[in-house]
Amino acid sequence: MRLSDLPKGSPAVVDRVDDAHAGDPIAQRLRDLGFVDGEPVRVVACGPLGADPLLIQIGSTRFALRRSEAARIVVKAEAA
């Protein structure tokens, strides 16, 4: 499942970050920010009417991501 498709508040774990193309700088930046295999993540809030941005929490840090950026992150949903 893509992080952009994760329901608000549902716990998940990062599986991987997919590169849109070779040497994708956005995917690399997401990895640098901590979106790495095994990290717990959840969607805290969404923009108006389900639009951009998404407020994402990974560990104790929160990030605002565009849906296109969140779609590069593959997660595994966890039981609450």
N, C-alpha and C positions, 0 to 999 in steps of 0.2 A: 504494500500500500504506500502511496505517496504521502508525504507530510501535508501537502496541500489538500488532501482528501480526508485527513484525520478529523473526526468530530471534535468540537471544542470540549476541552476538559478530559478527553480520553488519554490515559497513559500509554506510552509507546516507548520503544527502544530503537535507536538509529541502527539500521542495517548497513547502509552504504550511501555515498554521494555519487550520483552518476554525472559523468562529464557530457556536456552537450556536443562537444567536439574535442579533438586532440588539444591538450594544453589549455583547457577551459579555465580562465582566471577566476570566474565566479565560483565554480565548484571547488577550486583550490582554496579560495578565501573562506568558504563555508567549512571546509576541513580545518583550516587554521583557527577558526572561531570555536571549534570544539564539536562540530557535527561529525563524530567518528563512531565506528562500530561499537555498540554496547552502551552508549550514553543514553540515559533516560531523557525523554522529551515530551512536551505536550503543547497543544494549542491553547493559549490563555484567552485570546480574544480575536475577533475578526473585524475588518472595516465595515462601514455601513452597508447593509443589504448583502452581506457576505463577500464584499469586494476587498481590494487591497487596502492596507497591509494586513498581514497576520502577525499577531503578537505571539512569539514562540518562547517557551522557557526550556532551557537546557541546563541542568544542574541548578544553580541559584542565579543564573544570568538570563536576562530576557532580551530578545532581539525582535525587531520589526522586519519582516521579510515580505517581498512581493510573492504572489502566488506562483509566478514563474520560477522564482528561486527556490521556494519550498517544494516545488514539483521535482526538483533534482535530488531531493533527499528521500530515500526509501526507508520506511520504518516497519517494525513489527509491532502490532497492537498487543497490549498486555491486559491481563485481567485487573480490574480496579480492585 
